[in-house]
Amino acid sequence: MHDDPLRALPAVSEILAVATVARFLETSGRSTVVDAVRDSLQAMRTQIIEGLMDADRRHLIDRIAADTAQRLQAMGLQRLSPVINATGIILHTSLGRAPLAPAAITAVTESAAYCNLEVDLPSGDRRPRGYQMAADWHRLTGAEAALVVNNNAAATLLTLQALCRGREVIISRGQLIEIGGSFRLPEIFSLSGSTLREVGTTNRTHLADYATAIGPQTAAILRVHPSNYRIVGFTETPEIDSLAQLGHAHGLLVIDDIGSGCLVDLTRYGLPAEPTFGASLQAGADIVLGSGDKLLGGPQCGIILGKQPLVQQIQNHPLARAVRIDKLTLAALSATLDLYSRGVAEQNVPVLQMLSVSIETLQQRAQAIVSALSSSPLDCEVSIGVSEVGGGSLPAVELPTAVVRIKHGSISTEVLTARLRTGEPHVFGRINADAVLLDLRSVPAADDVRLIEALRRI
């Protein structure tokens, strides 16, 4: 009578002692590792019963250990992890859009404990969340008041519901945008309880179109900046100053959604001009909306700036509490604004650094990376290309860049990119003409060493 082949299966403790499994005990936790071992044991047990595997004990230990390590590694890849963004897309939505400035990261860490979230330090009195940024907002934009919520879609919804519910809001047909996730502006109007009044055509809307549409039920004029697309050619649309004059002459609110949340004049970097909070408020807009994690370079949030009574009305709306920011977002945004207020944003906010870095600097960095990999089996060379801003900002703008072009004699580009994504550190590039391109415009210079390490591990 033969022994039961299942007796060859090792105990859980034996697999835990294998080095390739034991290394996960600290990073993944004992219970997680034990569960993975048990799942591997069950899989091997099934294969033995079905006659798909020999019941050799040493072989089983190696197989189960390898399978367990693979399961744990796969579980680790499902966790939120830092990555190196070498795609060239500066505001890559899937990779977290704007990387935070070091000062903002420090502020998040420090505020993770107790902080003065809603209390005034000198008096001890309770204060509204975000009061810490009021002075910076006023200094940077001239805003009388500010409210920050969790994203710009929420800012738009809250503003329309608080100020325009039950009445009409006039908007150009060419500005009925759709943002990520198939979320469309007409749907926001529907949710807000305000009525959408379209005027003009897709490519041309005149000031007279707005004037003709004004009636007893009109509450506001809304301008939405097309930050994620461009209409070119035979086009026309009134500027915000003209809309403000028209709206105020009829006692209407004028709301300006500038989209990318820009605080500076981008033409200094040779880029097209983007509307800024300050310019819009100065032009007469009553409320200006924008994102925090795009061209501003801060955390994800929706920014509402404007006249104090209107912002207060928005803040008092019940929905405001449902979409308010947490203390970590507040800390990151406050630290980012402080950099702008002190005039050091260009040197410290990663998005502005990436937009302004010269092609010569990028070429020098790319050449240094190629030189460091000269003895590796990778075929590397420096090439010139173009980058995108991304994140629904500056559409159709192409930035000259330097890329490291990589091939491997025995590994396909698809396998190479997969290994880079799942390696340590995780690296995202792009494929072009059967080569992997690592675009340095979206890689902070401080990450060049880590990028070289990731490539060497291939």
Residue pairs with C-beta under 8 A, 6 or more apart in sequence:
5 48
5 55
6 45
6 48
6 49
6 55
7 55
8 48
8 55
8 56
8 57
8 60
9 41
9 44
9 45
9 48
9 55
9 60
9 64
10 41
10 57
10 60
10 61
10 64
12 34
12 37
12 38
12 41
14 61
15 21
15 37
15 40
15 41
15 61
15 64
15 65
15 68
16 22
16 25
16 33
16 34
16 37
18 61
18 65
20 65
20 66
20 69
21 33
21 37
21 65
21 68
21 69
21 72
24 32
24 33
24 36
24 69
24 72
25 33
27 76
28 36
28 72
28 75
28 76
32 72
32 75
33 68
33 72
36 68
36 71
36 72
36 75
37 64
37 68
39 68
39 71
40 64
40 67
40 68
40 71
41 64
43 67
44 53
44 60
44 63
44 64
44 67
47 53
48 55
53 60
53 63
77 422
81 426
82 425
82 426
83 95
83 421
83 425
83 426
83 427
83 428
84 425
84 426
84 427
84 428
84 443
84 447
84 450
84 451
84 454
85 92
85 95
85 99
85 428
85 442
85 443
86 427
86 428
86 429
86 437
86 438
86 439
86 440
86 442
86 443
86 451
87 95
87 428
87 429
87 430
87 439
87 442
88 385
88 386
88 387
88 388
88 401
88 403
88 430
88 437
88 439
88 441
88 442
89 95
89 387
89 388
89 389
89 390
89 391
89 442
90 351
90 354
90 355
90 387
90 388
90 389
90 390
90 391
90 441
90 442
91 97
91 98
91 293
91 294
91 295
91 351
91 389
91 390
91 391
91 392
91 393
92 390
92 391
92 428
92 442
93 180
93 390
93 391
93 392
95 428
97 293
97 294
97 300
97 391
98 293
98 294
98 296
98 297
98 298
98 299
98 350
98 351
98 391
99 350
99 351
99 444
100 108
100 297
100 298
100 299
100 332
100 336
100 350
101 297
101 335
101 336
101 339
101 348
101 349
101 350
102 348
103 335
103 336
103 338
103 339
103 348
104 298
104 299
104 331
104 332
104 333
104 335
104 336
105 332
106 335
107 331
107 332
107 334
107 335
108 328
108 331
108 332
110 331
111 327
111 328
111 330
111 331
112 327
112 328
115 327
115 331
116 132
117 129
117 327
117 330
118 126
118 127
118 128
118 129
119 125
119 126
119 127
120 126
120 127
120 131
128 315
129 324
129 325
129 330
130 146
130 147
130 148
130 325
130 330
132 330
132 334
133 146
133 148
133 330
133 333
133 334
133 337
134 145
134 146
136 334
136 337
136 338
136 340
136 341
137 143
137 146
137 305
137 337
138 144
139 341
140 263
140 277
140 278
140 337
140 340
140 341
141 263
141 276
141 277
141 278
141 281
141 288
141 305
142 278
142 281
142 282
143 277
143 281
143 288
143 305
143 306
144 306
144 307
144 308
144 311
145 305
145 306
145 307
145 308
145 310
145 311
145 312
146 303
146 304
146 305
146 311
147 304
147 311
147 314
147 315
147 320
148 292
148 301
148 302
148 303
148 304
148 325
148 329
148 330
148 333
149 155
149 158
149 301
149 302
149 304
149 320
149 323
149 324
149 325
150 300
150 301
150 302
150 323
150 324
150 325
150 329
151 291
151 300
151 301
151 302
152 257
152 259
152 261
152 289
152 290
152 291
152 302
152 303
153 179
153 183
153 188
153 302
154 302
154 323
155 289
155 290
155 302
155 303
155 304
156 185
156 188
156 257
156 289
156 302
157 188
157 191
157 192
157 319
157 323
158 304
158 314
158 317
158 319
158 320
158 323
159 255
159 287
159 289
159 304
159 314
160 169
160 188
160 189
160 192
160 193
160 194
160 222
161 191
161 192
161 193
161 194
161 317
161 319
162 313
162 314
162 316
162 317
162 319
162 320
163 219
163 220
163 253
163 255
163 287
163 310
163 313
163 314
164 192
164 194
164 219
164 220
164 253
165 192
165 193
165 194
166 193
166 194
167 194
167 195
167 217
167 218
167 219
167 220
168 194
168 195
168 196
168 197
168 215
168 217
168 218
168 219
169 189
169 194
169 195
169 196
169 197
169 218
169 219
169 220
169 221
169 222
169 255
170 197
170 199
170 210
170 213
170 214
170 218
170 220
170 221
170 222
171 185
171 196
171 197
171 198
171 199
171 221
171 222
171 223
171 224
172 198
172 199
172 200
172 205
172 209
172 223
172 237
173 198
173 199
173 200
173 201
173 202
173 205
174 200
174 201
174 202
174 203
174 204
174 205
174 226
174 231
174 235
174 237
175 185
175 222
175 223
175 224
175 225
175 226
175 237
176 184
176 185
176 186
176 196
176 198
176 224
177 184
177 185
177 224
177 226
177 228
177 229
178 184
178 185
179 228
179 392
180 392
185 224
186 196
189 195
189 196
190 196
194 219
195 217
197 213
197 218
199 205
199 209
199 210
199 212
199 213
200 206
200 209
200 237
202 231
203 231
203 233
203 234
203 235
203 236
204 234
204 235
204 236
204 237
205 236
205 237
205 238
206 236
206 238
207 238
207 242
207 243
207 246
210 221
210 238
210 243
210 246
211 246
214 250
214 252
218 250
218 252
219 252
219 253
220 247
220 252
220 253
220 254
220 255
221 243
221 246
221 247
221 252
221 253
221 254
221 255
222 255
222 256
222 257
223 240
223 243
223 254
223 255
223 256
223 257
223 285
224 257
224 259
225 256
225 257
225 258
225 259
225 260
225 274
225 275
226 259
226 395
227 258
227 259
227 260
227 274
227 294
227 392
227 393
227 394
227 395
228 259
228 392
228 393
228 395
229 395
230 395
230 396
238 246
239 283
240 254
240 256
240 275
240 280
240 283
240 284
240 285
241 283
241 284
243 254
244 254
244 283
244 284
244 285
244 286
245 284
247 253
247 254
248 254
248 284
253 286
253 287
253 310
254 284
254 285
254 286
254 287
255 285
255 286
255 287
255 288
255 289
256 275
256 280
256 285
256 287
256 288
256 289
257 288
257 289
257 290
258 274
258 275
258 276
258 277
258 280
258 288
258 289
258 290
259 275
259 290
259 291
259 294
259 392
259 393
260 274
260 290
260 291
260 294
260 295
260 296
260 391
260 392
260 393
260 394
261 277
261 290
261 291
261 292
261 293
261 294
261 295
261 296
261 303
262 274
262 275
262 276
262 277
262 290
262 294
262 295
262 296
263 276
263 277
263 278
263 295
263 296
263 340
263 345
264 276
264 340
264 345
264 346
264 352
265 273
265 276
266 272
266 273
266 274
266 295
266 355
266 394
267 273
269 355
269 356
271 355
271 394
271 397
272 394
272 397
274 295
274 393
274 394
277 288
277 290
277 303
277 305
280 288
281 288
281 305
281 306
285 306
286 306
286 307
286 310
287 304
287 305
287 306
287 307
287 310
287 311
287 314
288 304
288 305
288 306
289 302
289 303
289 304
289 305
290 296
290 302
290 303
291 300
291 301
291 302
291 303
292 298
292 299
292 300
292 301
292 302
292 303
292 329
292 333
292 336
293 299
293 300
293 301
293 391
294 351
294 391
294 392
294 393
295 351
295 389
295 393
295 394
296 303
296 336
296 351
297 336
297 345
297 349
297 350
297 351
297 352
298 332
298 333
298 336
298 337
299 328
299 329
299 332
299 333
299 336
300 329
301 325
301 329
301 333
302 323
304 311
304 314
305 311
314 320
325 333
336 345
336 349
339 345
339 348
339 349
340 349
345 352
346 352
346 353
346 356
347 353
350 444
353 444
354 441
354 442
354 444
355 389
355 399
357 441
359 384
359 400
359 401
359 402
362 401
362 402
362 440
362 441
363 382
363 384
363 402
365 402
365 440
365 445
365 448
366 382
366 402
366 403
366 404
366 440
367 382
368 448
369 380
369 404
369 438
369 440
369 448
369 451
369 452
369 455
370 380
370 381
370 382
370 404
372 452
373 380
373 452
373 455
373 456
376 455
376 456
376 458
377 408
377 409
378 406
378 407
378 408
378 455
378 458
379 406
379 407
379 408
379 409
380 404
380 405
380 406
380 455
381 404
381 405
382 402
382 403
382 404
382 405
383 402
383 403
383 404
383 405
383 437
384 400
384 401
384 402
384 403
385 400
385 401
385 402
385 403
385 432
385 437
385 439
386 398
386 399
386 400
386 401
387 398
387 399
387 400
387 401
387 439
387 441
387 442
388 397
388 398
388 399
389 397
389 399
399 441
401 439
401 440
401 441
402 439
402 440
402 441
403 437
403 438
403 439
403 440
404 437
404 438
404 440
405 435
405 436
405 437
406 416
406 429
406 435
406 436
406 437
406 438
406 455
407 413
407 416
407 434
407 435
407 436
408 416
408 458
411 419
411 458
413 431
413 434
413 435
413 436
414 431
416 436
416 458
417 429
417 431
417 436
419 458
420 426
420 427
420 428
420 429
420 436
420 454
420 455
420 458
421 427
421 428
423 454
423 457
423 458
424 454
424 457
425 450
425 451
425 453
425 454
427 438
427 451
427 454
427 455
429 436
429 437
429 438
429 439
430 436
430 437
430 439
431 437
438 451
440 448
443 451
